[in-house]
């Protein structure tokens, strides 16, 4: 049996944004690692957050819940939150459950940072 692995890398950007790069499997086994990272990520009006999902291989309902928690954290603090790199299969799932109406998506981190700069 394969043990799910998730890595989350937090990188501050010169613009004041924080980029979280999520790689591996985001599920009930690994969600706590991402939740801990979010807990220690600065959110606020001058501190937007970009979550890069380009290296995310799998996301279950628990993972989606963590992403929704990030959305709530951003709303509560007046921070902007953008998701990038969503693969077609995950974008389809997000569309089915209506998350395409909740999140702002951009294809790449660079494009998200450009949006935040404007």
N, C-alpha and C positions, 0 to 999 in steps of 0.2 A: 504494500500500500504506500502510495506516494504521500509524503507529508507536505502540506501546502506551505509555500514560502512567500513572504511579502517583504519588500524593502521599501521604505519611504525615506527619501532624501529631501531635506529642507535646505534651500539655497536662497539667501537674501540677494535681491537684485538692486542695482544702483538707484533705480527709480523709487525705491521704498517698498516695492512689492516683494512678497515671499513666494517662491516657486517650490511646490511640493511635487516631487517626481515619485509616482507610485508604480512599482514593478512587481509582477508575480500574480498571486492569487489573493483577491480581497474577498474573504468569506468569514463564516462564523469562527474559524480557527485563527484567523489572522487580523480580524477587525480591531482588536484591542490595541495592536501596535499603531495602526493608523489613527485611532482615537487618541492615543497618548500624544502622538505628534501634533494633532490638531489642537490639543489642550495647551501645548507649549508654543503654538504659532501665534504671533501677534496679529490680531485682527483690529481694524479701526478705520476711521475715515481716511487717514493718510497711509494706511497699510493694507493695500489690496492683496488678495491671495489668488494665485494661479495653481490649479491642480492639473498636472500633466499625467494623463492616463495612457499615453502612447505605448507604454511597456506593460500595461495591465493585461494579463492573459485570461483572467476569469473574475467575475463579480457576481455574487449571489445577493439575495435580498438583504442580508446583514450588511454587506458592503454598500448597497444602495442606501441603507439607513444611515451609515456613517457619512456618506456624501450629503444626505439631507441634513444631518446634524451640522455639517460644515456650512451649509446654506443658512441654517437658522442662526449659527454663530455669526456669520457675516451680516445678516440682517439686523441682529440685535446690537451690533457694534458699529453699524454704518459703514461697513467695509464692502468693497466690491469683490466678487468671487467669479472667476471664470474657469471653465474646464476645457482642457485641450487634449488633442490626440485620441479622441474616442473612436475606436474601431467600428466598422459598419455594423457588426453583429450586436455590439453593446448599444450603439446609437439606435438600432431598431428596438431593442428592449426598452430603452429610455423613452422612446416615442410611444410605445404601447402603454406604458404606465403613466404617461403625461409629464415626465420630467423634462422633456424638451420645452415645456412651458415654464419650468421653474428655473433652470440653469441657463447661463449664457455660455455657448460653446464657440471655440475657435479651433481651426485645424492644428495650429502650432503655438508653442510658447511665445515665439517672437511676435506672431500676430496678436496674441492676447496682450502682450506688453505694449504693442502699438496702440491697441484700443484703450488701454489704461492711461496712456500718455496723452490721448486726445481729449 
